[in-house]
Amino acid sequence: MSGDLILRDPTPHDVPAITAIYRHYVEHTVITFELEPPDEAEMAARIDAMREKGHPYFVGERDGRIIGYAYASTYRPRPAYRFACEDSIYLDPEETGRGAGTAMLAELIERSRKAGFHQMIGIITEGTTASIRLHEKFGFETLGTFPELGFKFERWLGIVHMQRGL
């Protein structure tokens, strides 16, 4: 049996694990529309940029191993959007379906509320049913679907916009 999930702020020692988790999603899934996986220096810079803005960013650790990470980023760059954030959760593929995503989204919602955000937006690749259901579980409502907005792995991909108040 595996140990409890610990949610904590990232340290520089976590960057290789965070980078490896994200690399999997870039190279093998349509969860992210990024086409080339960023290296550790780029991931560290992204983490630092989020934290400098006061945005929530944390890792999930189980049995001394990083099993995922989550953060709330700026929804859009213009100042009027400063109270809206976009959620992102990435799990080690071996950890999906074990409750970590639920625990991490609950924590991300709470940390985002405390950080002063008013609305949370989920931008989810169409057809990723588990992610859509997770967001629905937390009261996100589907606001719209945008067909053929991205192109990855030689196919067009739509996105679903979901939203909930904080």
SULUR-V533366 format. One record per pair of residues at least 24 apart in sequence whose C-alpha atoms are under 7 Angstrom apart, sorted by the first residue. I is the first residue (numbers start at 0). J is the second residue. D is the distance in Angstrom with one decimal. If there is no record, write none. Layout:
i->[I,I]
j->[J,J]
d->[D,D]
//
This chain:
i->[1,2,2,3,4,4,4,5,5,5,6,6,6,6,7,7,7,8,8,8,9,9,14,14,14,15,16,17,18,20,20,21,29,30,32,32,53,54,55,55,55,66,66,66,67,69,69,70,71,82,82,82,82,83,83,83,83,84,84,84,84,85,85,85,86,86,86,101,112,116,117,117,118,118,118,119,119,119,119,120,120,120,120,121,121,121,122,122,122,122,123,123,123,124,124,124,124,125,125,125,125,138,139]
j->[62,61,62,61,59,60,61,59,60,61,57,58,59,60,57,58,59,56,57,58,57,58,39,42,43,39,65,68,42,90,91,89,124,124,149,151,114,114,107,110,111,90,91,94,91,103,107,107,111,115,116,117,118,116,117,118,119,116,118,119,120,119,120,121,119,120,121,133,165,165,164,165,163,164,165,162,163,164,165,160,161,162,163,160,161,162,158,159,160,161,158,159,160,156,157,158,159,156,157,158,159,163,163]
d->[6.8,5.9,5.5,6.0,6.3,5.7,5.0,5.6,5.0,6.3,6.5,5.7,4.7,6.4,5.4,5.6,6.7,6.5,4.4,6.1,5.5,5.7,6.3,6.9,6.2,6.2,6.3,6.9,6.3,6.8,5.6,6.9,6.9,5.9,6.8,6.8,6.8,6.7,6.9,6.0,6.2,5.8,5.1,6.7,5.6,6.8,7.0,6.8,6.8,6.7,4.4,5.2,6.6,5.7,5.9,4.8,5.8,6.6,6.4,5.0,6.0,5.6,4.6,5.8,6.7,6.4,5.7,6.9,5.6,6.9,6.1,5.1,5.9,4.5,5.4,5.7,5.5,6.3,6.8,6.9,5.7,4.5,6.8,5.8,4.9,6.1,6.5,5.8,4.9,6.4,5.4,5.1,6.5,7.0,6.0,4.4,6.1,6.9,5.1,4.8,5.7,6.3,4.6]
//
